[in-house]
């Protein structure tokens, strides 16, 4: 079952299982080791492909490789389009439009020059590949942004540029290829122009039409809830294939426009659809990168020489920085944000896939140097993935655009207990944000020097106004049990269910009041509810922090504070660990334990 008809060939089912296991395994291992996931996926693909020879795309899945990658990229781009909410642009809009309208042509020109003078390609091949190099890799930028925790505006610039310029780059390559066909007398000028205009028009109409149609159908209740995702997938694949049949690579434009339309249509089911697509995208990105790396063979890699290294260096160190800095010249963006974007230009699977497609067509037309397109594309992808995978977060921190230290804590509710807990965490250098829709209840937090957000933490204003990437945990401490449950349930997919906490509800025992495990957050504060905490604070209980060491252990602390309620443990420079349910504080040398202690209780406060 594991072997095909050819000796040593893997059965396609085994290939899919291997790719899935390697891709998801690499992402999980990267999470555990705090390493860039893209780098591990690339390494895994190289090991099972050209390294050990376990997987050969031509031998094991043959003609399925191209369609699989094309469909995966279409879904990834559509999910990227779904994240492009125009309301979230605001102060980043000027930079985004500059990078698209000015940066794309400049990047095309700069890349073409680098390919001709550094890589040694002829002008026709360099022009086609230069168009493809406009693409900065939506398959790569999302995992990198997730890991680097950048400030909102530079993250938006990188995300929008990657997604919008992806179809633009593919279409630029199509345009250059049409010009080559005209030069080679394979097509007339009028025929090439008509083909381009017609293809782009069809792609735009299909994208807007599909987005408008599915939005109307979902909002009007014409599609049941359980069929929304299947209908969306079927429509997505249909319009992608239809647009691509009219003009190669125009399907990428179609799915991006379709996702962009839906992202700004205020669909009630938008959040559920996007979360499902995000999960699918994680799987697809994993699989595509494994396939990309594993499909390389030694024969193609042998085409790389010193010119390839020069080309990669010129692209990373000269073409990308100059393109971005010239594009953003005269904008209001500060220089540190311009530098971050200028020095960050990862390339992804779209570059290799499209380069392979046009490389084969150009070779068929007699341009022998086009055989180097795929290995050059792979070299650029590998270099930028490794470089930016390890350098983006340190670069962001060096420029003051990424979170330094442990992820922060969002405290929802401005009660006396919330402020006391926030102050204790802030003294340990943990970033804290206190949120409350009542401005008066935030007064104590402001006077204590804590960052505050006036409004509902679930509001659109919070989504676009709070630097969520700076925070890793949410604690709902309001006096409204239902609201605490709503906040933790809504934010759990974004922060992780292990990182959302709330107080015990006043009535949660018994079948009539117990909620399913899918709702709400983990219980903290020793199982005390809001009223019990408020009474203790009124009686003089205080939130205190004690540093443990070899001469004062957790057992000593428990003996001195028998009635104290442990809340949080914080290691040296580490993220806080909230003590949940019946869990006990673990302690350890150098650990700070924060607890709710009664009046005059003995404690070693830091």
C-alpha positions as CSV (number, residue, x, y, z in Angstrom):
1,X,0.0,0.0,0.0
2,X,2.9,2.3,0.8
3,X,4.6,1.7,-2.5
4,X,3.4,2.5,-6.0
5,X,4.2,0.7,-9.2
6,X,7.7,2.1,-9.5
7,X,10.3,0.7,-7.2
8,X,10.8,3.1,-4.3
9,X,7.9,5.3,-5.3
10,X,5.6,6.4,-2.5
11,X,1.8,6.0,-2.8
12,X,0.1,9.4,-3.1
13,X,-1.8,8.7,0.1
14,X,1.5,8.1,1.9
15,X,2.9,11.3,0.3
16,X,-0.1,13.4,1.7
17,X,0.3,11.8,5.1
18,X,4.1,12.4,5.1
19,X,3.7,16.0,4.0
20,X,1.0,16.7,6.6
21,X,3.0,15.1,9.4
22,X,6.2,17.0,8.5
23,X,4.4,20.3,8.0
24,X,2.3,20.3,11.2
25,X,5.1,18.7,13.2
26,X,7.6,21.4,12.1
27,X,5.1,24.1,13.1
28,X,4.6,22.4,16.5
29,X,8.3,22.0,17.1
30,X,8.9,25.6,16.1
31,X,6.3,26.7,18.7
32,X,8.0,24.6,21.4
33,X,11.5,25.7,20.5
34,X,10.5,29.4,19.9
35,X,12.0,29.1,16.4
36,X,10.7,30.4,13.0
37,X,8.3,27.7,11.7
38,X,9.1,28.5,8.1
39,X,12.8,27.6,8.5
40,X,12.0,24.2,10.0
41,X,9.4,23.4,7.3
42,X,12.0,24.3,4.6
43,X,14.6,22.1,6.3
44,X,12.2,19.2,6.7
45,X,11.4,19.3,3.0
46,X,15.0,19.4,1.9
47,X,15.8,16.4,4.1
48,X,13.0,14.2,2.8
49,X,13.5,15.4,-0.8
50,X,17.0,16.0,-2.2
51,X,18.6,14.9,1.1
52,X,17.3,11.4,1.7
53,X,15.4,10.9,-1.6
54,X,12.3,9.7,0.2
55,X,10.1,12.0,-1.8
56,X,10.3,12.9,-5.4
57,X,7.3,15.0,-6.7
58,X,7.7,13.9,-10.3
59,X,7.9,10.3,-9.3
60,X,5.4,10.1,-6.5
61,X,2.5,12.5,-7.4
62,X,3.5,13.5,-11.0
63,X,1.0,15.9,-12.6
64,X,-0.9,16.5,-9.3
65,X,1.9,18.7,-8.0
66,X,1.1,21.8,-10.0
67,X,-2.7,21.8,-9.4
68,X,-2.2,21.1,-5.7
69,X,0.1,24.0,-5.2
70,X,-2.1,26.3,-7.3
71,X,-5.2,25.5,-5.3
72,X,-3.4,25.8,-2.0
73,X,-2.0,29.3,-3.0
74,X,-5.5,30.3,-4.1
75,X,-7.0,29.4,-0.7
76,X,-4.0,31.1,1.1
77,X,-4.5,34.3,-0.9
78,X,-8.3,34.3,-0.3
79,X,-7.7,34.0,3.4
80,X,-5.2,36.8,3.2
81,X,-7.8,38.9,1.4
82,X,-10.3,38.1,4.2
83,X,-7.9,39.8,6.6
84,X,-7.7,43.1,4.6
85,X,-10.3,45.2,6.4
86,X,-10.1,48.7,5.0
87,X,-11.1,50.1,8.4
88,X,-7.9,48.7,10.0
89,X,-5.7,50.6,7.6
90,X,-6.2,54.2,8.8
91,X,-2.7,55.7,9.3
92,X,-1.1,52.9,7.3
93,X,-3.1,53.6,4.2
94,X,-0.7,56.0,2.7
95,X,2.2,53.6,3.0
96,X,0.3,50.7,1.7
97,X,-0.8,52.5,-1.5
98,X,2.7,53.7,-2.1
99,X,4.1,50.2,-1.7
100,X,1.5,48.9,-4.2
101,X,1.4,51.7,-6.8
102,X,5.0,52.9,-6.6
103,X,6.8,50.0,-5.1
104,X,5.6,47.4,-7.5
105,X,6.9,49.1,-10.7
106,X,10.1,50.1,-8.9
107,X,10.6,46.5,-7.6
108,X,10.0,45.1,-11.1
109,X,12.6,47.4,-12.6
110,X,15.2,46.8,-9.8
111,X,14.7,43.0,-9.9
112,X,15.1,43.0,-13.6
113,X,18.3,44.9,-13.4
114,X,19.6,42.5,-10.7
115,X,18.7,39.5,-12.7
116,X,20.4,40.8,-15.8
117,X,23.6,42.2,-14.3
118,X,24.1,40.0,-11.2
119,X,22.5,36.7,-12.2
120,X,23.5,37.0,-15.9
121,X,20.1,36.3,-17.4
122,X,19.0,37.8,-20.7
123,X,16.7,40.7,-20.8
124,X,13.5,38.8,-21.8
125,X,13.9,36.2,-19.1
126,X,15.0,38.8,-16.5
127,X,11.9,40.9,-17.3
128,X,9.5,38.0,-16.8
129,X,11.2,36.9,-13.6
130,X,11.5,40.5,-12.4
131,X,7.7,40.8,-12.5
132,X,7.3,37.7,-10.4
133,X,9.8,39.1,-7.8
134,X,7.3,41.9,-6.9
135,X,5.7,39.2,-4.7
136,X,6.9,39.3,-1.1
137,X,5.3,36.1,0.0
138,X,1.9,36.0,1.9
139,X,2.6,32.4,2.7
140,X,5.7,33.5,4.6
141,X,4.8,36.9,6.1
142,X,1.8,35.6,8.3
143,X,3.9,33.1,10.3
144,X,6.7,35.6,10.6
145,X,4.4,38.3,11.9
146,X,2.8,35.9,14.4
147,X,6.2,35.1,15.8
148,X,7.8,38.6,15.8
149,X,4.9,40.5,17.5
150,X,5.5,43.7,15.6
151,X,3.7,47.0,16.2
152,X,0.4,47.3,14.3
153,X,1.4,49.8,11.5
154,X,4.5,48.1,10.2
155,X,2.8,44.7,10.5
156,X,-0.1,46.0,8.4
157,X,2.3,47.4,5.8
158,X,4.1,44.1,5.4
159,X,0.8,42.1,5.4
160,X,-1.1,44.3,2.9
161,X,1.9,44.6,0.6
162,X,2.4,40.8,0.5
163,X,-1.2,40.0,-0.2
164,X,-2.0,42.8,-2.7
165,X,1.3,42.6,-4.6
166,X,1.0,38.8,-4.9
167,X,-1.5,38.8,-7.8
168,X,0.1,42.0,-9.1
169,X,3.5,40.3,-9.4
170,X,2.0,37.3,-11.1
171,X,0.2,39.5,-13.6
172,X,3.3,41.5,-14.2
173,X,5.1,38.3,-15.2
174,X,2.2,37.5,-17.5
175,X,2.5,41.0,-19.1
176,X,6.3,40.5,-19.6
177,X,5.7,37.1,-21.0
178,X,3.2,38.4,-23.5
179,X,5.8,41.0,-24.6
180,X,8.3,38.2,-25.1
181,X,5.8,36.3,-27.2
182,X,5.4,39.4,-29.4
183,X,9.1,39.7,-29.8
184,X,9.4,36.0,-30.6
185,X,6.6,36.6,-33.3
186,X,4.4,34.0,-31.5
187,X,1.7,36.6,-31.0
188,X,0.7,40.0,-32.3
189,X,0.8,43.2,-30.3
190,X,-3.0,43.7,-30.5
191,X,-3.5,40.0,-29.6
192,X,-1.3,40.2,-26.5
193,X,-2.9,43.5,-25.3
194,X,-6.4,42.1,-25.8
195,X,-5.5,39.0,-23.9
196,X,-4.2,40.9,-20.9
197,X,-7.0,43.4,-20.7
198,X,-9.7,40.7,-21.2
199,X,-8.1,38.4,-18.6
200,X,-7.7,41.1,-15.9
201,X,-11.3,42.4,-16.6
202,X,-12.7,38.9,-16.2
203,X,-10.7,38.4,-13.0
204,X,-11.9,41.6,-11.4
205,X,-15.6,41.0,-12.4
206,X,-15.5,37.4,-11.1
207,X,-13.8,38.5,-7.9
208,X,-16.3,41.3,-7.1
209,X,-19.2,39.3,-8.4
210,X,-18.4,36.2,-6.3
211,X,-17.9,38.4,-3.2
212,X,-21.1,40.3,-3.7
213,X,-23.1,37.2,-4.5
214,X,-21.9,35.1,-1.6
215,X,-22.4,38.0,0.8
216,X,-25.9,38.6,-0.3
217,X,-26.7,34.9,0.0
218,X,-25.2,34.6,3.5
219,X,-26.8,37.8,4.8
220,X,-30.2,36.9,3.3
221,X,-30.3,33.4,4.9
222,X,-30.2,31.6,1.6
223,X,-27.4,29.3,2.8
224,X,-27.7,27.4,6.0
225,X,-25.0,27.9,8.6
226,X,-23.6,24.4,8.3
227,X,-23.1,24.8,4.5
228,X,-21.5,28.3,4.5
229,X,-17.9,27.0,4.5
230,X,-18.5,24.3,1.8
231,X,-20.3,26.8,-0.4
232,X,-17.5,29.3,0.1
233,X,-14.8,26.7,-0.8
234,X,-16.7,25.5,-3.9
235,X,-17.2,29.0,-5.1
236,X,-13.6,30.0,-4.4
237,X,-12.3,27.1,-6.5
238,X,-14.8,27.7,-9.2
239,X,-14.0,31.4,-9.8
240,X,-10.2,30.7,-9.5
241,X,-10.3,28.0,-12.1
242,X,-12.6,30.1,-14.4
243,X,-10.4,33.2,-14.2
244,X,-7.2,31.1,-14.7
245,X,-8.7,29.5,-17.8
246,X,-9.0,33.0,-19.4
247,X,-5.6,34.3,-18.4
248,X,-2.9,32.3,-16.5
249,X,-2.4,33.6,-13.0
250,X,-5.3,35.9,-13.1
251,X,-7.1,33.6,-10.7
252,X,-4.9,34.9,-7.9
253,X,-6.3,38.4,-8.5
254,X,-9.9,37.0,-8.5
255,X,-9.6,35.2,-5.1
256,X,-7.8,38.2,-3.5
257,X,-10.6,40.6,-4.7
258,X,-13.2,38.2,-3.5
259,X,-11.7,38.0,0.0
260,X,-11.2,41.7,0.2
261,X,-14.9,42.3,-0.7
262,X,-16.1,39.9,1.9
263,X,-13.7,41.3,4.6
264,X,-15.4,44.7,4.3
265,X,-19.0,43.5,3.9
266,X,-19.7,43.3,7.7
267,X,-21.0,39.7,7.5
268,X,-22.3,38.4,10.9
269,X,-20.6,35.1,10.3
270,X,-17.3,36.7,9.2
271,X,-15.4,35.7,12.3
272,X,-16.3,32.0,12.1
273,X,-15.5,31.9,8.4
274,X,-12.2,33.6,8.8
275,X,-11.1,31.3,11.7
276,X,-11.9,28.2,9.7
277,X,-9.9,29.6,6.8
278,X,-7.0,30.4,9.1
279,X,-6.9,26.8,10.3
280,X,-7.0,25.6,6.7
281,X,-4.3,28.1,5.8
282,X,-2.0,26.8,8.5
283,X,-2.3,23.3,7.0
284,X,-1.8,24.5,3.5
285,X,1.2,26.7,4.2
286,X,2.8,23.7,5.9
287,X,2.1,21.4,3.1
288,X,3.1,23.8,0.3
289,X,6.5,24.6,1.9
290,X,7.3,20.9,2.4
291,X,6.4,20.2,-1.2
292,X,8.3,23.2,-2.4
293,X,11.6,22.2,-0.7
294,X,11.2,18.4,-1.3
295,X,10.6,18.9,-5.1
296,X,14.1,20.4,-5.5
297,X,16.6,18.0,-7.0
298,X,20.4,18.1,-7.1
299,X,20.5,18.6,-10.9
300,X,18.5,21.9,-10.7
301,X,20.4,23.0,-7.5
302,X,23.7,22.4,-9.4
303,X,22.7,25.3,-11.7
304,X,23.4,27.7,-8.9
305,X,26.8,29.3,-9.0
306,X,28.5,32.4,-7.6
307,X,26.2,34.6,-9.7
308,X,23.2,33.2,-7.9
309,X,24.7,34.2,-4.5
310,X,25.5,37.7,-5.9
311,X,21.9,38.0,-7.2
312,X,20.4,37.0,-3.8
313,X,22.7,39.5,-2.0
314,X,21.9,42.4,-4.4
315,X,18.2,41.7,-4.1
316,X,18.2,41.6,-0.3
317,X,20.6,44.4,0.4
318,X,20.0,46.8,-2.5
319,X,16.8,46.2,-4.5
320,X,14.4,45.7,-1.7
321,X,15.7,48.6,0.6
322,X,15.9,51.1,-2.3
323,X,12.4,50.1,-3.6
324,X,10.7,50.6,-0.2
325,X,12.6,53.8,0.8
326,X,11.9,55.4,-2.6
327,X,8.3,54.4,-2.5
328,X,7.8,55.8,1.0
329,X,9.7,59.0,0.4
330,X,7.6,62.0,1.5
331,X,5.2,60.0,3.6
332,X,4.5,60.6,7.3
333,X,5.8,57.2,8.3
334,X,8.7,57.5,10.8
335,X,12.2,56.3,9.6
336,X,12.3,53.2,11.9
337,X,9.1,51.8,10.3
338,X,10.4,52.5,6.8
339,X,13.7,50.7,7.7
340,X,11.9,47.7,9.1
341,X,9.8,47.3,5.9
342,X,12.8,48.0,3.7
343,X,14.8,45.3,5.4
344,X,12.0,42.8,5.4
345,X,11.1,41.1,2.1
346,X,10.6,37.4,2.4
347,X,9.6,35.4,-0.7
348,X,7.4,32.4,-0.6
349,X,6.0,29.5,-2.6
350,X,4.2,31.7,-5.2
351,X,7.5,32.9,-6.5
352,X,8.8,29.4,-7.0
353,X,5.6,28.0,-8.5
354,X,5.1,30.9,-11.0
355,X,8.8,30.9,-11.8
356,X,8.7,27.2,-12.6
357,X,5.7,27.7,-14.9
358,X,7.2,30.5,-16.9
359,X,10.6,28.9,-16.9
360,X,9.2,25.9,-18.8
361,X,7.4,28.1,-21.3
362,X,10.4,30.3,-21.9
363,X,12.7,27.3,-22.5
364,X,10.2,26.0,-25.0
365,X,10.5,29.3,-26.8
366,X,14.2,28.9,-27.1
367,X,15.4,30.9,-24.1
368,X,17.8,28.4,-22.5
369,X,18.8,30.6,-19.6
370,X,15.2,30.3,-18.4
371,X,16.1,26.9,-17.0
372,X,17.8,28.7,-14.1
373,X,14.6,30.5,-13.0
374,X,13.4,27.7,-10.6
375,X,16.7,27.2,-8.8
376,X,17.2,31.0,-8.6
377,X,13.7,31.4,-7.1
378,X,14.4,28.6,-4.6
379,X,17.7,30.2,-3.6
380,X,16.0,33.5,-3.0
381,X,13.1,32.0,-1.0
382,X,15.5,29.9,1.1
383,X,17.8,32.8,1.9
384,X,15.0,35.3,2.7
385,X,13.1,32.7,4.8
386,X,16.1,31.9,6.9
387,X,17.3,35.5,7.2
388,X,14.0,37.0,8.1
389,X,12.9,34.0,10.2
390,X,15.7,34.7,12.6
391,X,16.2,38.4,12.1
392,X,12.7,40.0,12.0
393,X,12.0,39.9,15.7
394,X,15.4,41.1,16.8
395,X,15.3,43.8,14.1
396,X,11.9,44.9,15.3
397,X,13.0,45.1,18.9
398,X,16.2,47.1,17.9
399,X,14.0,49.6,16.0
400,X,11.5,49.8,18.9
401,X,8.8,48.2,16.8
402,X,8.4,44.9,18.5
403,X,7.5,43.8,22.1
404,X,10.5,43.5,24.3
405,X,10.3,41.1,27.2
406,X,7.4,38.8,28.0
407,X,4.0,39.2,26.4
408,X,1.7,41.5,28.4
409,X,-1.7,40.9,30.1
410,X,-5.0,42.6,29.3
411,X,-7.1,43.1,32.4
412,X,-10.8,43.5,31.6
413,X,-12.5,45.5,34.4
414,X,-11.4,48.5,36.4
415,X,-12.2,47.3,40.0
416,X,-9.9,47.8,42.9
417,X,-8.7,44.2,42.6
418,X,-8.0,44.6,38.9
419,X,-5.9,47.7,39.5
420,X,-4.0,46.0,42.4
421,X,-3.3,43.0,40.2
422,X,-2.2,45.2,37.3
423,X,0.1,47.2,39.6
424,X,1.7,44.0,40.9
425,X,2.4,42.7,37.4
426,X,3.6,46.1,36.1
427,X,6.2,46.2,39.0
428,X,7.6,42.9,37.5
429,X,8.0,44.6,34.1
430,X,5.0,42.8,32.6
431,X,3.1,45.1,30.2
432,X,-0.5,45.6,31.5
433,X,-3.6,47.1,29.8
434,X,-6.7,47.8,31.9
435,X,-9.9,48.0,29.8
436,X,-13.4,49.1,30.9
437,X,-16.3,50.7,29.1
438,X,-16.9,53.0,32.1
439,X,-14.5,55.9,32.1
440,X,-14.9,56.6,35.8
441,X,-13.8,53.0,36.7
442,X,-10.5,53.6,34.9
443,X,-9.6,56.5,37.1
444,X,-7.7,54.4,39.7
445,X,-5.8,52.6,36.9
446,X,-4.8,55.8,35.3
447,X,-3.7,57.3,38.7
448,X,-1.6,54.1,39.3
449,X,0.2,54.7,36.0
450,X,-1.3,51.7,34.1
451,X,-2.1,51.8,30.4
452,X,-5.9,51.9,29.9
453,X,-8.4,51.5,27.2
454,X,-11.8,53.2,27.5
455,X,-14.3,51.1,25.7
456,X,-15.4,47.5,25.1
457,X,-12.4,45.2,24.6
458,X,-14.5,43.4,22.0
459,X,-15.3,46.5,20.0
460,X,-14.0,47.4,16.6
461,X,-12.2,50.4,18.2
462,X,-10.3,47.9,20.4
463,X,-9.5,45.7,17.5
464,X,-7.9,48.6,15.6
465,X,-6.7,50.6,18.6
466,X,-5.1,48.1,20.9
467,X,-1.6,46.6,20.1
468,X,-2.9,43.0,20.6
469,X,0.4,41.6,19.4
470,X,2.0,43.0,22.6
471,X,-0.2,40.9,24.8
472,X,-0.4,37.2,25.4
473,X,-3.0,36.7,28.1
474,X,-6.5,38.1,29.0
475,X,-8.0,38.2,32.4
476,X,-11.7,39.1,32.7
477,X,-12.4,40.5,36.2
478,X,-15.6,42.5,35.8
479,X,-18.7,42.1,38.0
480,X,-20.7,40.8,35.1
481,X,-20.3,37.0,34.9
482,X,-21.9,36.8,31.5
483,X,-19.6,39.5,30.1
484,X,-16.5,37.8,31.5
485,X,-17.6,34.6,29.7
486,X,-18.3,36.4,26.5
487,X,-14.9,38.1,26.5
488,X,-12.9,35.0,27.2
489,X,-14.9,32.9,24.7
490,X,-14.5,35.5,21.9
491,X,-10.8,36.1,22.5
492,X,-9.9,32.4,23.1
493,X,-9.2,31.6,19.4
494,X,-6.8,34.5,19.1
495,X,-5.0,34.2,22.4
496,X,-5.3,30.5,22.9
497,X,-7.8,28.8,25.4
498,X,-4.9,28.3,27.9
499,X,-4.3,32.1,28.0
500,X,-7.8,33.5,28.8
501,X,-8.9,33.6,32.4
502,X,-11.9,34.8,34.4
503,X,-13.4,34.8,37.9
504,X,-15.7,32.0,39.0
505,X,-19.3,32.8,38.1
506,X,-21.6,33.4,41.1
507,X,-23.9,30.6,40.0
508,X,-22.1,27.9,38.1
509,X,-22.8,24.6,40.0
510,X,-25.6,22.3,38.9
511,X,-26.9,21.3,35.5
512,X,-29.0,24.4,35.1
513,X,-26.1,26.8,35.4
514,X,-23.0,24.9,34.3
515,X,-21.6,26.0,30.9
516,X,-19.9,23.7,28.3
517,X,-16.1,23.6,28.3
518,X,-16.1,25.6,25.0
519,X,-17.4,28.7,26.8
520,X,-15.5,30.9,29.2
521,X,-12.0,31.0,30.4
522,X,-10.0,29.2,33.1
523,X,-10.9,30.1,36.7
524,X,-8.4,32.0,38.8
525,X,-8.2,33.7,42.2
526,X,-8.8,30.4,44.1
527,X,-12.3,30.0,42.9
528,X,-13.5,33.3,44.4
529,X,-16.2,35.2,42.5
530,X,-16.3,39.0,42.0
531,X,-18.4,39.7,45.2
532,X,-16.1,37.7,47.4
533,X,-13.0,39.5,46.0
534,X,-14.7,42.9,46.5
535,X,-15.5,42.0,50.2
536,X,-11.9,41.0,50.8
537,X,-10.5,44.2,49.2
538,X,-12.9,46.3,51.4
539,X,-11.7,44.4,54.5
540,X,-8.1,45.4,53.8
541,X,-6.8,42.4,51.8
542,X,-4.0,43.4,49.4
543,X,-2.3,42.0,46.4
544,X,1.3,41.4,47.4
545,X,4.3,40.0,45.6
546,X,7.1,37.9,47.2
547,X,10.4,36.8,45.7
548,X,11.3,33.2,46.5
549,X,14.9,32.0,46.7
550,X,17.0,29.2,48.2
551,X,16.7,30.7,51.7
552,X,12.9,31.3,51.4
553,X,11.1,28.6,49.5
554,X,7.5,28.1,48.5
555,X,7.0,26.0,51.6
556,X,8.2,28.8,53.8
557,X,5.9,31.2,52.0
558,X,2.9,28.9,52.5
559,X,3.7,28.6,56.2
560,X,3.9,32.4,56.6
561,X,0.7,33.0,54.5
562,X,-1.8,30.2,55.2
563,X,-4.8,32.2,54.2
564,X,-3.3,34.0,51.1
565,X,-4.8,33.2,47.7
566,X,-2.0,32.6,45.1
567,X,-2.8,34.4,41.9
568,X,0.3,34.5,39.6
569,X,3.8,33.1,39.4
570,X,6.4,35.1,37.4
571,X,9.9,33.8,36.7
572,X,12.9,36.0,36.0
573,X,12.1,37.8,32.8
574,X,9.4,35.3,31.9
575,X,5.7,35.5,31.2
576,X,3.4,35.3,34.2
577,X,1.7,32.0,34.9
578,X,-1.8,32.4,36.4
579,X,-2.6,29.8,39.0
580,X,-5.8,28.0,37.8
581,X,-8.4,26.1,39.8
582,X,-7.0,23.7,42.2
583,X,-3.4,24.1,40.9
584,X,-0.8,25.0,43.5
585,X,2.1,27.5,43.1
586,X,5.2,25.6,42.1
587,X,7.7,28.2,43.3
588,X,11.5,28.0,42.7
589,X,14.5,30.2,43.1
590,X,14.0,33.6,41.6
591,X,10.2,33.1,41.1
592,X,7.9,35.9,42.2
593,X,4.6,34.8,43.6
594,X,1.8,37.3,43.6
595,X,-1.1,36.6,46.0
596,X,-4.2,38.1,47.6
597,X,-3.2,38.3,51.3
598,X,-5.2,39.3,54.4
599,X,-4.3,42.4,56.4
600,X,-1.0,42.3,58.3
601,X,-0.1,38.9,56.8
602,X,3.6,38.3,56.8
603,X,5.1,38.5,53.3
604,X,8.4,39.5,51.7
605,X,7.3,42.2,49.3
606,X,9.7,43.1,46.5
